[in-house]
């Protein structure tokens, strides 16, 4: 049964909807004309932008096109007439920052509708609408280029239910598979594809992780170096095309397997979508060079008022989804505030996404967040929440660009191994540090490190050299001040209360003096 109050509280009259829609179209005409003039004065290029260096987080927005919404007319949902108008616009030109503009009806001081619009602008690294090619070129192509160069990358789709997240995830993943399969592996003489294997899991109800290939429940474990491993996840290997032309090309075969896996996701009909994804899907594409590309399709959040008439199973799914998204939001908030502790362990989803978010532990990665927005006023509350989410992610990205070096003691085992290899130019020596993280290296006893290095066939002098070089680097970092630490506010000392004979009691007391006090002080 549909909740009639859900829509009646956000609907407007037919005349008001038509008037507001005309206002939005007039605003778009004025501002899009300025953008067209800017584009005519500049030369455009279709080249893929170079992948930036370091750990890079970028935030994009995609606006879903209209899908059957009737603007400025009366539609019947649950017996209540609802009137819709477009409340989101995109602005993008080379002379101005890409942005999303939200059109909201202004309120009077008494809270009544004023009939005029307010326009709020939110800046992004890029915006796009219905064009799948544009979405791939802006948000995904730099990630694929980074993976080809041996780096790790991640693309995360998020937003409300029925905003197009799964559609985007499917399209960009398929094009990425074709690009990686068409790229030759640099480590082999044969024309083998760069893409080596594919795995796909989902995080569903009760925080459980399930393999979408074998449909078996999986567990998450951390190795000695602190890196997360999905235990038992099956991988589909990618093989080169055989001489027999009747064989399916590797890219098409992988795409078919991925589509089949996505088709096994937990779905359920909701009020916003007939087939809504009820789990978070994580697709991992691994290359022969050791790099990986992760595509994450987050389930859409739902407000409590929208699930009042759901059954017990649906309520449990909604609770699990919102809990995981809330944990992700808490992690983002902690990263923005640069807190020492970030609660990644609170959810299986945040544990999986930690390498994509935490620049202090996992450096040299690229991450793209793609926010998905619905176009009409009935989704305005969700749109605002999504944009607030984006603002926090942009804060993390800005903090990441200015504070990338947060100290050797925060290095993972992989980063420490890379540092040893780059500093001493010895792959065999670097292999001795496969299970040693920066925290362990900063606190380990010198004799224990000597024992581990000697077990790998190196001398005590080499172990001392590595130990001294690392601790010199650690000392220099601390002398520079290191990462800003979170400090609590100083609490003011309470004032000592003293007797005031003229007021008849403790200083500041509002009670009149008692009979005994009057006799003592008089």
DAKAUR-V951814 format. One record per residue. N is the residue number from 1. RES is the residue in three letters. PSI is psi in whole degrees, 0 to 359 (999 if undefined). D_CENTER is the distance of its C-alpha to the mean C-alpha in Angstrom with 2 decimals. Layout:
<<N,RES,PSI,D_CENTER> <N,RES,PSI,D_CENTER>>
This chain:
<<1,UNK,135,34.10> <2,UNK,143,32.21> <3,UNK,112,31.85> <4,UNK,328,33.83> <5,UNK,336,32.74> <6,UNK,320,29.09> <7,UNK,328,29.99> <8,UNK,333,33.09> <9,UNK,339,31.29> <10,UNK,357,29.08> <11,UNK,163,31.67> <12,UNK,169,34.04> <13,UNK,159,37.53> <14,UNK,318,38.24> <15,UNK,319,39.83> <16,UNK,321,37.00> <17,UNK,316,34.38> <18,UNK,320,36.52> <19,UNK,316,37.06> <20,UNK,325,33.42> <21,UNK,320,32.57> <22,UNK,323,35.31> <23,UNK,319,33.97> <24,UNK,317,30.50> <25,UNK,322,32.22> <26,UNK,320,34.42> <27,UNK,318,31.60> <28,UNK,319,29.83> <29,UNK,317,33.14> <30,UNK,314,33.72> <31,UNK,327,30.34> <32,UNK,333,29.93> <33,UNK,321,33.43> <34,UNK,320,32.45> <35,UNK,321,29.55> <36,UNK,321,32.04> <37,UNK,321,34.47> <38,UNK,320,31.93> <39,UNK,325,31.14> <40,UNK,334,34.90> <41,UNK,352,35.49> <42,UNK,155,32.94> <43,UNK,136,32.81> <44,UNK,158,29.82> <45,UNK,152,28.67> <46,UNK,9,26.93> <47,UNK,147,26.17> <48,UNK,129,22.75> <49,UNK,145,21.39> <50,UNK,147,21.55> <51,UNK,126,18.57> <52,UNK,159,18.23> <53,UNK,162,19.11> <54,UNK,183,17.36> <55,UNK,115,13.75> <56,UNK,127,12.20> <57,UNK,125,8.87> <58,UNK,149,9.53> <59,UNK,127,8.65> <60,UNK,167,10.87> <61,UNK,138,12.49> <62,UNK,129,14.68> <63,UNK,121,17.59> <64,UNK,137,19.18> <65,UNK,167,22.95> <66,UNK,133,25.52> <67,UNK,75,26.31> <68,UNK,358,29.65> <69,UNK,140,29.12> <70,UNK,111,32.44> <71,UNK,132,32.24> <72,UNK,17,34.94> <73,UNK,171,36.67> <74,UNK,122,37.17> <75,UNK,154,35.22> <76,UNK,112,36.08> <77,UNK,111,33.46> <78,UNK,24,35.05> <79,UNK,4,38.20> <80,UNK,128,36.65> <81,UNK,129,36.69> <82,UNK,142,33.37> <83,UNK,130,33.11> <84,UNK,151,30.06> <85,UNK,156,29.33> <86,UNK,128,26.50> <87,UNK,7,24.49> <88,UNK,134,21.80> <89,UNK,155,22.73> <90,UNK,139,21.22> <91,UNK,129,22.79> <92,UNK,122,22.52> <93,UNK,164,25.22> <94,UNK,338,25.81> <95,UNK,348,27.51> <96,UNK,157,24.85> <97,UNK,141,21.13> <98,UNK,138,19.17> <99,UNK,159,18.61> <100,UNK,131,18.35> <101,UNK,125,21.41> <102,UNK,126,21.79> <103,UNK,118,25.44> <104,UNK,140,26.51> <105,UNK,126,30.08> <106,UNK,151,31.39> <107,UNK,150,33.21> <108,UNK,176,36.54> <109,UNK,331,37.29> <110,UNK,358,38.42> <111,UNK,3,35.23> <112,UNK,159,36.87> <113,UNK,137,35.53> <114,UNK,343,36.74> <115,UNK,1,36.45> <116,UNK,162,34.64> <117,UNK,148,31.06> <118,UNK,140,28.72> <119,UNK,120,26.19> <120,UNK,130,22.99> <121,UNK,137,21.06> <122,UNK,125,17.36> <123,UNK,140,16.75> <124,UNK,171,14.11> <125,UNK,342,14.23> <126,UNK,149,15.46> <127,UNK,150,16.37> <128,UNK,163,18.05> <129,UNK,245,19.67> <130,UNK,347,21.52> <131,UNK,110,22.11> <132,UNK,325,20.28> <133,UNK,319,21.71> <134,UNK,320,20.33> <135,UNK,319,16.77> <136,UNK,315,17.26> <137,UNK,323,19.10> <138,UNK,315,16.66> <139,UNK,329,13.18> <140,UNK,324,14.32> <141,UNK,317,17.68> <142,UNK,328,16.77> <143,UNK,318,14.58> <144,UNK,320,17.64> <145,UNK,322,19.92> <146,UNK,320,18.14> <147,UNK,320,18.47> <148,UNK,331,22.08> <149,UNK,7,22.63> <150,UNK,12,21.63> <151,UNK,164,18.12> <152,UNK,146,15.00> <153,UNK,159,12.10> <154,UNK,138,8.97> <155,UNK,127,7.94> <156,UNK,122,5.47> <157,UNK,126,7.68> <158,UNK,164,7.67> <159,UNK,185,10.72> <160,UNK,170,14.10> <161,UNK,142,16.54> <162,UNK,37,18.55> <163,UNK,1,16.39> <164,UNK,19,16.33> <165,UNK,311,13.04> <166,UNK,322,15.21> <167,UNK,313,17.53> <168,UNK,316,15.10> <169,UNK,317,13.70> <170,UNK,314,17.39> <171,UNK,312,18.66> <172,UNK,328,16.42> <173,UNK,319,16.70> <174,UNK,317,20.45> <175,UNK,324,20.94> <176,UNK,322,19.08> <177,UNK,315,21.41> <178,UNK,318,24.40> <179,UNK,318,23.58> <180,UNK,328,23.14> <181,UNK,327,26.23> <182,UNK,343,28.27> <183,UNK,132,27.53> <184,UNK,148,30.14> <185,UNK,129,29.50> <186,UNK,349,30.81> <187,UNK,355,31.99> <188,UNK,148,34.47> <189,UNK,327,37.53> <190,UNK,163,37.16> <191,UNK,57,35.04> <192,UNK,147,32.45> <193,UNK,152,29.01> <194,UNK,325,26.23> <195,UNK,127,24.10> <196,UNK,313,25.36> <197,UNK,163,23.72> <198,UNK,136,21.20> <199,UNK,153,19.80> <200,UNK,123,18.00> <201,UNK,165,17.20> <202,UNK,148,16.03> <203,UNK,113,15.17> <204,UNK,215,17.56> <205,UNK,144,20.02> <206,UNK,26,20.96> <207,UNK,28,17.93> <208,UNK,142,19.77> <209,UNK,129,18.58> <210,UNK,139,20.70> <211,UNK,124,21.57> <212,UNK,354,21.68> <213,UNK,310,24.49> <214,UNK,349,26.81> <215,UNK,26,25.59> <216,UNK,150,26.10> <217,UNK,138,24.25> <218,UNK,169,22.55> <219,UNK,156,21.93> <220,UNK,132,19.61> <221,UNK,154,21.52> <222,UNK,137,21.20> <223,UNK,184,23.79> <224,UNK,333,25.98> <225,UNK,0,23.69> <226,UNK,2,20.73> <227,UNK,141,18.78> <228,UNK,141,17.48> <229,UNK,133,19.55> <230,UNK,102,19.45> <231,UNK,127,23.20> <232,UNK,2,25.06> <233,UNK,128,22.53> <234,UNK,148,24.71> <235,UNK,136,24.24> <236,UNK,119,25.91> <237,UNK,147,27.70> <238,UNK,124,28.10> <239,UNK,154,31.72> <240,UNK,158,33.48> <241,UNK,131,35.59> <242,UNK,172,39.06> <243,UNK,334,42.25> <244,UNK,116,42.83> <245,UNK,349,41.48> <246,UNK,347,41.23> <247,UNK,147,38.22> <248,UNK,133,34.80> <249,UNK,149,32.89> <250,UNK,319,30.06> <251,UNK,314,27.30> <252,UNK,324,28.67> <253,UNK,319,29.11> <254,UNK,318,25.52> <255,UNK,319,24.29> <256,UNK,320,26.72> <257,UNK,319,25.50> <258,UNK,319,21.83> <259,UNK,320,22.97> <260,UNK,321,25.06> <261,UNK,315,22.29> <262,UNK,331,20.01> <263,UNK,345,23.22> <264,UNK,2,23.45> <265,UNK,154,20.34> <266,UNK,123,21.20> <267,UNK,160,21.90> <268,UNK,147,23.86> <269,UNK,130,25.39> <270,UNK,177,24.12> <271,UNK,337,25.63> <272,UNK,339,23.12> <273,UNK,136,23.10> <274,UNK,332,25.80> <275,UNK,85,23.56> <276,UNK,138,20.15> <277,UNK,129,17.79> <278,UNK,28,17.93> <279,UNK,163,15.66> <280,UNK,121,12.29> <281,UNK,139,13.26> <282,UNK,112,12.39> <283,UNK,126,14.60> <284,UNK,124,15.57> <285,UNK,115,17.98> <286,UNK,141,20.05> <287,UNK,167,22.57> <288,UNK,343,26.00> <289,UNK,358,25.10> <290,UNK,352,22.68> <291,UNK,166,19.45> <292,UNK,149,16.77> <293,UNK,122,14.35> <294,UNK,128,11.73> <295,UNK,121,10.84> <296,UNK,128,8.84> <297,UNK,102,10.22> <298,UNK,143,9.27> <299,UNK,151,12.53> <300,UNK,140,13.46> <301,UNK,154,14.23> <302,UNK,140,17.92> <303,UNK,157,19.99> <304,UNK,324,22.85> <305,UNK,338,25.45> <306,UNK,353,24.32> <307,UNK,22,24.95> <308,UNK,328,28.32> <309,UNK,16,30.34> <310,UNK,159,28.24> <311,UNK,181,29.87> <312,UNK,318,29.07> <313,UNK,316,27.00> <314,UNK,320,24.83> <315,UNK,321,24.44> <316,UNK,321,23.41> <317,UNK,313,20.72> <318,UNK,320,19.41> <319,UNK,316,19.60> <320,UNK,318,17.67> <321,UNK,311,14.82> <322,UNK,327,14.74> <323,UNK,316,15.17> <324,UNK,318,12.14> <325,UNK,325,9.95> <326,UNK,321,12.07> <327,UNK,320,11.58> <328,UNK,320,7.80> <329,UNK,321,8.95> <330,UNK,322,11.72> <331,UNK,318,9.93> <332,UNK,319,8.22> <333,UNK,319,11.79> <334,UNK,323,13.45> <335,UNK,321,11.83> <336,UNK,319,12.89> <337,UNK,358,16.29> <338,UNK,43,16.54> <339,UNK,152,17.82> <340,UNK,323,19.44> <341,UNK,124,18.02> <342,UNK,123,14.37> <343,UNK,62,14.54> <344,UNK,335,12.56> <345,UNK,359,15.67> <346,UNK,337,15.56> <347,UNK,152,14.03> <348,UNK,325,14.15> <349,UNK,313,10.59> <350,UNK,330,9.40> <351,UNK,321,12.22> <352,UNK,324,11.17> <353,UNK,358,7.63> <354,UNK,316,9.52> <355,UNK,333,10.71> <356,UNK,343,7.54> <357,UNK,321,6.92> <358,UNK,97,10.60> <359,UNK,344,12.70> <360,UNK,331,15.70> <361,UNK,327,15.97> <362,UNK,92,14.63> <363,UNK,165,15.86> <364,UNK,18,16.43> <365,UNK,160,13.16> <366,UNK,138,11.40> <367,UNK,133,7.79> <368,UNK,123,7.49> <369,UNK,129,5.29> <370,UNK,107,8.23> <371,UNK,135,9.22> <372,UNK,131,12.35> <373,UNK,142,15.34> <374,UNK,150,18.75> <375,UNK,343,21.73> <376,UNK,171,24.21> <377,UNK,341,25.03> <378,UNK,341,24.87> <379,UNK,20,21.05> <380,UNK,320,21.11> <381,UNK,316,19.93> <382,UNK,321,16.77> <383,UNK,317,16.30> <384,UNK,317,16.75> <385,UNK,319,14.26> <386,UNK,319,11.52> <387,UNK,325,12.75> <388,UNK,320,12.84> <389,UNK,316,9.15> <390,UNK,321,8.88> <391,UNK,319,11.63> <392,UNK,321,10.10> <393,UNK,325,7.19> <394,UNK,327,10.30> <395,UNK,319,12.14> <396,UNK,318,10.04> <397,UNK,317,10.57> <398,UNK,320,14.18> <399,UNK,325,14.72> <400,UNK,323,13.57> <401,UNK,334,16.05> <402,UNK,346,18.85> <403,UNK,57,18.55> <404,UNK,328,17.91> <405,UNK,100,21.05> <406,UNK,21,20.77> <407,UNK,140,23.70> <408,UNK,334,25.04> <409,UNK,349,25.05> <410,UNK,3,21.23> <411,UNK,145,21.37> <412,UNK,172,20.61> <413,UNK,323,23.55> <414,UNK,318,22.30> <415,UNK,321,22.08> <416,UNK,320,25.43> <417,UNK,317,27.00> <418,UNK,319,25.95> <419,UNK,317,27.47> <420,UNK,317,30.66> <421,UNK,317,30.99> <422,UNK,328,30.53> <423,UNK,318,32.87> <424,UNK,356,35.64> <425,UNK,49,35.28> <426,UNK,108,35.91> <427,UNK,323,33.76> <428,UNK,319,35.99> <429,UNK,320,35.61> <430,UNK,329,31.82> <431,UNK,336,32.00> <432,UNK,348,33.55> <433,UNK,23,30.30> <434,UNK,330,28.09> <435,UNK,15,27.79> <436,UNK,120,27.99> <437,UNK,173,24.99> <438,UNK,323,25.32> <439,UNK,317,25.91> <440,UNK,319,28.65> <441,UNK,328,30.14> <442,UNK,338,30.41> <443,UNK,355,32.28> <444,UNK,146,34.15> <445,UNK,140,37.96> <446,UNK,319,39.44> <447,UNK,325,41.81> <448,UNK,320,39.06> <449,UNK,321,37.27> <450,UNK,319,40.68> <451,UNK,318,41.24> <452,UNK,319,37.97> <453,UNK,321,38.62> <454,UNK,329,42.25> <455,UNK,338,41.27> <456,UNK,2,39.55> <457,UNK,15,42.83> <458,UNK,165,42.45> <459,UNK,168,44.73> <460,UNK,326,44.43> <461,UNK,321,44.58> <462,UNK,320,41.44> <463,UNK,318,39.58> <464,UNK,323,40.90> <465,UNK,316,39.80> <466,UNK,317,36.17> <467,UNK,312,36.28> <468,UNK,320,37.86> <469,UNK,317,35.61> <470,UNK,315,32.41> <471,UNK,332,33.89> <472,UNK,318,35.16> <473,UNK,319,31.66> <474,UNK,320,30.42> <475,UNK,317,33.34> <476,UNK,321,32.73> <477,UNK,319,29.11> <478,UNK,327,30.36> <479,UNK,331,33.11> <480,UNK,350,30.68> <481,UNK,336,29.18> <482,UNK,193,26.01> <483,UNK,146,22.76> <484,UNK,130,23.41> <485,UNK,150,24.12> <486,UNK,124,23.53> <487,UNK,137,26.98> <488,UNK,159,28.30> <489,UNK,142,30.70> <490,UNK,132,34.36> <491,UNK,133,36.21> <492,UNK,139,39.50> <493,UNK,135,42.54> <494,UNK,141,44.38> <495,UNK,141,47.70> <496,UNK,129,50.73> <497,UNK,131,52.77> <498,UNK,160,56.43> <499,UNK,140,59.40> <500,UNK,107,60.70> <501,UNK,335,64.35> <502,UNK,339,64.43> <503,UNK,353,61.63> <504,UNK,25,62.87> <505,UNK,195,59.81> <506,UNK,149,56.58> <507,UNK,133,55.32> <508,UNK,359,53.17> <509,UNK,140,54.61> <510,UNK,0,55.24> <511,UNK,142,57.72> <512,UNK,152,61.45> <513,UNK,146,63.45> <514,UNK,176,65.12> <515,UNK,319,68.91> <516,UNK,318,68.78> <517,UNK,322,66.68> <518,UNK,321,69.11> <519,UNK,324,72.04> <520,UNK,317,70.39> <521,UNK,351,69.39> <522,UNK,999,72.43>>
